[in-house]
């Protein structure tokens, strides 16, 4: 199934909310083993929060090898690709290392309590 990211979030793929919108669309498809194409035509700006929620969170319950086989990214700029690769590397580390995950979660919880 193909998804035009511009149609879902517009030209700015930057917010966590936009990423969650994409995740909600593609997670059920991927989780059932079906491939998706994410077409970034007309998307001009990319940020980590978008990719953390749209793609990184998928690694919680879809192995990286499966994700690599099931997701095709098309028409993504080199800047977008750089952000995406960094997010995927961080998400792989987070979900594969329980000690690291616990440490990150503790820091986030601690920081959130200060607001």
C-alpha positions as CSV (number, residue, x, y, z in Angstrom):
1,X,0.0,0.0,0.0
2,X,1.3,3.5,-0.9
3,X,1.0,6.5,1.3
4,X,1.7,10.0,0.2
5,X,3.2,11.7,3.2
6,X,2.3,15.2,1.9
7,X,-1.4,14.2,1.8
8,X,-1.2,13.0,5.4
9,X,0.9,15.8,7.0
10,X,1.7,18.5,4.4
11,X,5.1,19.8,3.5
12,X,6.5,19.8,7.0
13,X,7.3,16.3,8.4
14,X,8.4,17.7,11.7
15,X,6.0,17.1,14.6
16,X,5.4,14.1,16.8
17,X,1.6,14.5,16.1
18,X,2.3,14.3,12.3
19,X,4.5,11.2,12.9
20,X,1.8,9.6,15.0
21,X,-0.7,10.1,12.2
22,X,1.5,8.2,9.8
23,X,2.3,5.5,12.3
24,X,-1.5,5.0,12.9
25,X,-1.9,4.4,9.2
26,X,1.0,2.1,8.5
27,X,1.5,0.1,11.7
28,X,-1.5,-2.2,11.2
29,X,-0.5,-2.9,7.6
30,X,3.1,-3.6,8.5
31,X,2.2,-5.6,11.6
32,X,0.2,-8.0,9.4
33,X,3.3,-8.5,7.2
34,X,2.2,-6.3,4.2
35,X,4.6,-3.9,2.6
36,X,4.1,-0.1,2.4
37,X,5.6,2.6,0.3
38,X,6.1,6.0,1.9
39,X,6.2,8.6,-0.8
40,X,7.8,11.9,0.3
41,X,7.1,13.9,-2.9
42,X,6.6,17.6,-2.0
43,X,7.7,17.2,1.6
44,X,10.3,19.9,2.2
45,X,11.2,19.9,5.9
46,X,12.0,16.9,8.1
47,X,12.7,16.6,11.9
48,X,13.4,13.8,14.3
49,X,10.2,14.0,16.3
50,X,8.2,13.1,13.1
51,X,10.4,10.1,12.3
52,X,10.6,9.0,15.9
53,X,6.8,8.6,16.0
54,X,6.2,7.5,12.4
55,X,9.1,5.0,12.0
56,X,11.2,4.6,15.2
57,X,8.2,3.5,17.3
58,X,7.5,0.7,14.8
59,X,10.7,-1.1,16.0
60,X,8.9,-1.7,19.3
61,X,7.1,-4.7,17.8
62,X,8.4,-5.2,14.3
63,X,12.0,-6.5,14.0
64,X,14.4,-4.2,12.1
65,X,15.0,-6.9,9.4
66,X,11.3,-7.1,8.7
67,X,10.9,-3.4,8.7
68,X,13.7,-3.0,6.2
69,X,12.0,-5.5,3.8
70,X,8.5,-4.1,4.3
71,X,9.0,-0.3,4.0
72,X,10.1,1.5,0.9
73,X,10.9,5.2,1.1
74,X,10.5,7.1,-2.1
75,X,11.3,10.6,-3.2
76,X,12.9,11.5,0.1
77,X,15.6,14.2,0.1
78,X,19.1,13.6,1.3
79,X,18.4,15.8,4.3
80,X,15.3,13.7,5.1
81,X,17.2,10.5,4.6
82,X,19.9,11.6,7.0
83,X,17.4,12.3,9.8
84,X,15.6,9.0,9.1
85,X,18.8,7.0,9.3
86,X,19.7,8.6,12.6
87,X,16.3,8.0,14.1
88,X,16.3,4.3,13.0
89,X,19.8,3.8,14.5
90,X,18.7,5.3,17.8
91,X,15.4,3.3,17.8
92,X,17.2,0.1,17.2
93,X,19.5,0.8,20.1
94,X,16.6,1.8,22.3
95,X,14.5,-1.2,21.7
96,X,17.3,-3.8,21.6
97,X,19.1,-2.7,24.8
98,X,16.9,-3.0,27.9
99,X,19.4,-1.3,30.2
100,X,19.8,1.6,27.8
101,X,16.0,1.9,27.4
102,X,15.5,1.9,31.2
103,X,18.1,4.7,31.6
104,X,16.5,6.8,28.9
105,X,13.0,6.3,30.3
106,X,14.2,7.3,33.8
107,X,15.8,10.5,32.5
108,X,12.7,11.4,30.5
109,X,10.4,10.7,33.5
110,X,12.7,12.8,35.7
111,X,12.7,15.7,33.2
112,X,8.9,15.5,32.8
113,X,8.4,15.8,36.5
114,X,10.1,19.3,36.4
115,X,7.5,20.8,34.2
